[in-house]
Amino acid sequence: MIKERMTPEELAHLTGYSRQTINKWVRKEGWETSPRPGIQGGKARVVHISEQVREFIRSAQRAADNPGTAHPLSEDNFDSLLLSLAKEMSEREQQQLTSLLLREGITGLLSRLGIRTKES
């Protein structure tokens, strides 16, 4: 059920995303928030459910309902996925990944991920 205001946890439950991902979307998209009543410290927020937020929820639910309709990963999709993931990273994470790639290259990164072994 979609209410007028929802916590990031409630939105995460509705969409299947993590609370952290919801909070990143809130900041990135500039969704309106207000302090959560009864919670001290000022960090707990509720998201005002605008039409933009409703569309995000519907889109996430459609994607979850139709997992078989995903298209095979094309080169364009792969590029878009990498760019999207990079945008989700904090500036510090981006700097650390850049440093790792410059130091070890793609071979080093793939080895760390267990995707490429020395024999490959």
N, C-alpha and C positions, 0 to 999 in steps of 0.2 A: 504494500500500500504506500502510495506517495503522499507525504504530508506537505504542509506549507513550508516547514523548516525541518531539516534532518541533519543528524550528526554524520561525520565522515564514516563512522562505523556502520551506520544504517545504509548509507549509499554503497559502501563496500559490499554489504550483504546482498543488496538488490542487484548489483552489477557483476559481482564475481571478482572485482578488482580488490587489491589490498587497500587498507586505510591510507597507507603512505602514498599510493598511486592517486587516490582520490584527493589527498591534500596537495599533491603536485598539480593536479588539474585545477583545483580551486585557485591556486596562485597563478598558474600559467594563463588560465582563461579569465581571471579577474572576477570570479563569481562572488556575489555579495554574501558576506557572512556577518554574524554578530556573536558576542560572547554567549557562551552556554549558561543559561540561568542556573544558579546554585553552585557553580564550580568556581573556586577561587584560583588566582594565579594568572588569569587572562589568556591562557593558551587554548583552552577548550573552546571550540567554536561550533556554531550550527550554520549550515548552508541554507540560504534562502532559495527555494526551489522555483527558479524562473523557467521560462520556456526553453532557454538554452540548456539548462540543467536537465529538464524533462527529456529533451531530445538526446542528450548524452545517455541518460538512463535507458531510453527506448533502444538506442543504437547498441548499447552494451548487451541488453537482454536479447535482441535479435541475433547478435553474433553468438551468444551462448546457446540459443535455441537451435541454431543451424550450423553446428560444427562441421557437418559433411559437405557444406557448400563452399568450403574454403578452396581457393584455387591453388594449384601447385605453385611452389615458390619460384617465380621467374626472377631473372636478373634485376628487373626494375623493382619488384617487391622486396628482394633482398637488400638492395640499395636503400629503399625507403625505410625498411625495418632498421637497418643500421643507423640511419640518420635519426629516426624516431627515438631509438634507444639512447643515442648520444645526447639528444636534447633533454631526455629524462634525467641524465646524470648531473650531479652538482658540478660547479666549476672546478672544485678540488679533484673530484673523481675524473673529470675530463683531463686535467693536467697530469694526474698519475697514470692514466691509460696512455696518454701521449708519450710520456716519459718511457713507459714500458715498451711501447711500439718502436720508439726511436732507439732504445737500448738493445732490444732483443729481436725486433722485426716480427713479421707475421708468423714465421716458423717458431719463434720462442713463445708467442702467445698461444698458438695452436698446441704446442707441446704442453704448456701449463694446463690447458683445458682438456688434455688427454685426447685431442682430435688427431694429432699428428705425432707419430713416434719416429725415432731415429731411423727405423727401417723404411718408412714411407717415402 
